[in-house]
Amino acid sequence: VIARGPKLMLVKHLLDRNSPADRFNMLVVTEREAWMGQRPLYPFARQPVGVGDLTSAVFVARTLLGDSIRAAFEHTLAAVNAVVKATWQAGRYELELVAAQNEIAQPREWFDAWVAEETA
């Protein structure tokens, strides 16, 4: 996809048969780097709405603030997890953005990204 023109691709939900069932996989790819990351997957009765929008917004904001691709990706994983976790704990499906606003800026939990392996 990158060879066709986009400078960056962020995949917010990547299925991986080798990952534990309780993990949510994400991927970011540029022409020069590719990073994988995971955060917990919470057992919602009804999936929350707006997670993709939140993911995009946090990632773009962090890159505009000058973060490297990896740092922006890791911050996105952590911030989105904080909001999704707060939403799950509240038993809701509409994102608990206000309740988790401080953790969007400064997440307490962090999820390290790793270099994505190229597979054929």
C-alpha positions as MATLAB code, in Angstrom:
seq = 'VIARGPKLMLVKHLLDRNSPADRFNMLVVTEREAWMGQRPLYPFARQPVGVGDLTSAVFVARTLLGDSIRAAFEHTLAAVNAVVKATWQAGRYELELVAAQNEIAQPREWFDAWVAEETA';
ca = [
       0.000    0.000    0.000;
       2.809    2.428    0.889;
       4.320    1.892   -2.579;
       1.067    3.210   -4.075;
       1.431    6.651   -2.521;
       0.382    6.958    1.138;
       3.247    8.076    3.357;
       1.857    6.285    6.400;
      -0.686    3.593    7.177;
      -2.173    3.016   10.634;
      -4.091   -0.234   11.111;
      -6.220   -0.006   14.230;
      -7.273   -3.661   14.390;
      -4.963   -6.297   12.992;
      -5.968   -9.933   13.330;
      -3.032  -12.187   14.209;
      -3.577  -15.886   14.869;
      -0.399  -15.972   16.969;
      -1.577  -13.319   19.430;
      -3.414  -14.094   22.664;
      -7.202  -13.775   22.389;
      -7.253  -11.051   25.048;
      -4.978   -8.691   23.067;
      -5.839   -6.013   20.492;
      -3.190   -5.636   17.759;
      -2.283   -2.466   15.895;
       0.261   -1.678   13.182;
       1.819    1.470   11.750;
       3.859    1.417    8.541;
       5.861    4.027    6.659;
       8.325    3.646    3.812;
      11.175    3.302    6.338;
       9.665    1.663    9.415;
       6.933   -0.641   10.626;
       5.813   -1.037   14.243;
       3.460   -3.514   15.878;
       1.777   -2.990   19.214;
      -0.810   -4.563   21.482;
      -3.139   -3.407   24.177;
      -5.693   -5.349   26.231;
      -8.956   -6.371   24.589;
     -11.871   -5.834   26.954;
     -14.947   -8.119   26.903;
     -17.645   -5.573   26.036;
     -21.213   -6.814   25.690;
     -21.621   -4.114   23.018;
     -18.537   -2.751   21.265;
     -17.825    0.920   21.996;
     -18.292    3.493   19.255;
     -15.632    5.968   18.171;
     -12.480    3.990   18.958;
     -11.168    4.376   15.409;
     -11.789    8.121   15.466;
     -10.032    8.408   18.826;
      -7.107    6.336   17.549;
      -6.667    8.564   14.498;
      -7.026   11.772   16.501;
      -4.463   10.822   19.145;
      -1.955    9.564   16.575;
      -2.226   12.681   14.406;
      -2.007   14.951   17.463;
       1.130   13.218   18.725;
       2.840   13.415   15.336;
       1.936   17.109   15.049;
       3.477   17.618   18.493;
       6.722   16.255   17.062;
       6.732   12.674   18.343;
       8.524   10.059   16.274;
       6.288    7.503   14.558;
       7.101    4.938   17.250;
       6.507    7.351   20.146;
       3.222    8.578   18.645;
       2.125    4.970   18.110;
       2.980    3.925   21.670;
       1.225    6.974   23.096;
      -1.815    6.173   20.952;
      -1.914    2.578   22.221;
      -1.729    3.782   25.818;
      -4.204    6.667   25.526;
      -6.783    4.621   23.635;
      -6.407    1.825   26.160;
      -7.065    4.260   29.015;
     -10.300    5.462   27.411;
     -11.476    1.985   26.420;
     -10.656    0.622   29.880;
     -12.574    3.453   31.593;
     -15.499    2.825   29.239;
     -15.507   -0.901   30.008;
     -15.231   -0.293   33.765;
     -18.194    2.100   33.558;
     -20.239   -0.552   31.735;
     -20.889    1.759   28.784;
     -20.334    1.683   25.065;
     -19.976    5.437   24.470;
     -16.370    6.392   25.110;
     -15.584    7.828   28.538;
     -13.473   10.653   27.109;
     -13.991   13.093   29.972;
     -13.335   10.468   32.642;
     -10.066    9.489   30.939;
      -8.978   12.930   29.692;
      -5.886   13.132   31.897;
      -4.714    9.743   30.678;
      -5.161   10.776   27.061;
      -2.478   13.392   27.738;
      -0.380   11.319   30.158;
      -1.259    7.614   30.171;
      -0.394    5.655   33.312;
      -0.025    2.333   31.483;
       2.371    2.076   28.551;
       2.620   -0.497   25.767;
       5.939   -0.834   23.959;
       5.896   -1.261   20.197;
       8.241   -3.631   18.405;
       9.588   -3.757   14.867;
       7.097   -5.526   12.620;
       8.558   -8.475   10.761;
       8.037   -8.676    7.031;
       6.305  -11.881    5.975;
       5.663  -13.259    2.532;
];
